[in-house]
Amino acid sequence: MQQRRCPTGGEFSQIRDLPALKLGATDLDAILLKTHSLIDTANGPDDSGREMVKFSVDGQEIEIPHLSLASSVAFPNEVFGFSYMYNQAGKPISSVTIDLGDSLRRVSVSGESADKVDALSKLLEKDFRRYATAAGGVKFRRVTGICLSMFFLTSLMIGSAYYWNNRNRIALGIPICSAVGFLLVLLMPWNRFLAGFVLYQRYSSFFLIRHEPEIFVLCVVAALFGIPLFYFLSRKRR
């Protein structure tokens, strides 16, 4: 968390970074409505602040110049970028920015009341962290992809040499698992499966579709564990 005070305007500001997130449109609606309600409570019923939401759909940004609930907007089943902005100068809460994307998830709140700024930023962080996922985002995919690619390629070369020297049919499983794992890392759309942020218009009722990312991750894990498994099995057959 970053916290600072503007030396000229006397405003307080808090910035909180968020982990990778996965949530539905109705979940986001509940957070936005709660945020809007808290801003009205802090600034008064006559507040006339400017609100705006943005959706990132297929690389293009759709901007709506007012508060619009995610469930009321027609967009594809998956959206990988969303932002909400509120601005009204000279208020206890003068600015709220919710920026959710693949590379960055951040909540920023500023205003003249330190207590109200702190309370709203903490509440937003708490509400969003309920939908945190274990892995996702550009940095995670890049580091994990490089490590897994190097591991599977090295294992493929060593496993092929090991099979060639021993002529053990069970040892053939080592290069096969290595090749399958490398192809999964190379060909699967991990930017969708392990996105830093994904918003669903609706959750699929089919188990395989709803848990498609987890299933492919398990396939990679199975390939990883298959390499030492076939190695030890081949050693027992010698």
N, C-alpha and C positions, 0 to 999 in steps of 0.2 A: 504494500500500500504506500502511495505517495501522498503527503499532506503538505500544503503550503498556504501562505497568506499573501494576497496581493498587496504590495506596499502602498499603492496609490488609492485604490478603491476600497480598501478595508475588507475585501471579501476573503472568505475561507474556501479552500478547494481540497477535495479528496479524490484520488484516482486509485481504483482497485482493479488489478488484473484478474482474469478468470481463467479456469482450466478449459479444456475441450468440453463442448456442450452438445447435448442431443435432446431436443424437446419438441412437443407438438404445438400446433397453432393455438389450441385452447389453453395450453400451459403458459405460453407467452402472453396471451390475452389477459390472463389473470394477473400477471406481473405488471403489465402496462396499466391496467385499471387501478391496481393498488398504488402504483407510482403516481398516476394522475390524481387520485384521491388524496394522497399525502401532500402533493404540491398545493392543491386547493386548500387543504387544512392549514398549511404553513403560510401561504401567501394571502389567504382570504378569498371569500366567494366572488369578489369582483375582479379576480385575476384575469388578465387578458394576454397572457403569454403566448408566444408563437410555438406551435408544435409541428413536427414533421417526422415522417417515417420513410425509410428507404428499404427496398428489397433488391437483392442482387439475383437476377434470373438469367441463366445462360450467358453470363458475362456482361449483361446490361443492367443498369440501375433503374429501378422504377421508383420515382419520388412522388409521395403523396403529401401535400402541404397542410395536413391536419392530422390529428390522432385518428388512426384507422386500425381496427383490430385485425390481427393476422388471419383469423378464421373467416373474415368477411371479404378478403382479397382473393381473387382468382389467380392462383399461381400453380405451377407443377407440384407434384406431391413432395418434392424435396427442394429446399432453398438453402443455399450455402452462405448467404450474407444478409444481415439485417442491421439497421441502425435506427435509433430514435433520438430526437433532439428537442429540447425545450429551452426557450430563452425568454427572460423578462428581467431587465436590469432593475437594480435597486430593491430587490425583494429578499426575504429570508432565504429562499431558494431561487436563485436567479438563472441557473443553468443546470440542465441534466442531459448527459449524453450516454447512450448505450450503444456501443459499437461491437457487433458480433460478426466475426469473419473467420476465415481459415487460418490466417497468420496471427490474428490479434483478437482477443476478447477483453473488453475493458469497459468499466463503468466510471464515469466522471461526474461529480456533483460539486457545485459551487454556489455560494450565497453569502449573505451578510450575517446569518446566524450559524455559528459554529456547531451548536447542538443539533439543529435540524439538518444541517449538511451531514454531520456524522451519523445521525440516526438513519437517514435515507440511504446513504451509501452502504452502511452495514446491512440494512434490510435487503437492498438489491443484491448484494453479494451473497447473502444467505439464501435468498430465493433462487438465484441462478445456480448455486452450487448443488442444489438438490438434483439437478439434471446433468451433473458432471459425468464424463466418461473417463475410463481409465487411460485411454490413449487417443491421440489425434492431433492434427495440426501440421503445418508445413515442416517445422523443425524436427518434430518427432518422426515424420515419414522419411525425411532426408537422412537422418542419422541411422534410423533402423534399416532403411532400404540399403544403404551402403554397407552396413555391417553384415546383413543377411546375404547380400549378393556376394561379398567376398568370402563368407563362410561356405556358401553352397558351391561356388566355383572351385574353391580349394578342396572341399570335400569330394567334388566330382572328379578332379584330377587324381587325388590320392586314392579314392575308392576304386577308380578304374584301374590304376596300377596295382592295387592290392588284389583285385579280382583276377587280373591277368597273370599275376605271379602265383596265385593259389589255385586257380581254376575251381573255385568252390561256388556252386550255384547259389547258395545262400548269400555269399558275399556280393552277388550281383545286385542285391537290394540296396547296397550303399550308394553306388552311382545312380541307380534309379530314383531313390529318395532325393538325392542331391539335385538331379535334373528336374524333377517335379517341383521341388521347392524353389529352384532358381526361376523356372517358368512362371510360377505363381507370383513371385516378387516382381518379375519383369512385365507380365501381361495384365495382371489384375488392376482395375481402376481404384487404386488405393486412395486417390484424392477424394473419392466418394465414400469409400468404406471407412476411411480413417480421417474424415474431415475434422477441422478444428471446430466447426460449428455446422450443424444441420438442423433445419426446421422442417417438420413434417406437417403437411396440410391435414393429413389423417394417418393414423397408424394402420398398417395392413393387418387384416384378420388372419392371414395365412402365416403360419409359424416360419416357414422357410424364407419367405420374402421379408418378413419383419426382422429376422435375425440373420439375414444374408451376410453382413460384415463379420459377425462373430463366427459363422460357419467357415468362411474362407480363412480367417485367422487361425481357427482350429486346424484347418488343413495344413497351413504352414507349420504349426507346432507339431503336428503329426509327422511331417516330413523331417523336422529337426530331430525328433526322438527316434524316428525310424533308422537314422544313420548309425548311432551307437548300438541300437538294438540288433540290427543285422550284423554289425561287427562282432558283438559278443556271441551271437548265435553261430556265426561262421567259425569262431575260435573253438567252440565246443565240439563242432563236427570234425575238427582236425585230429 
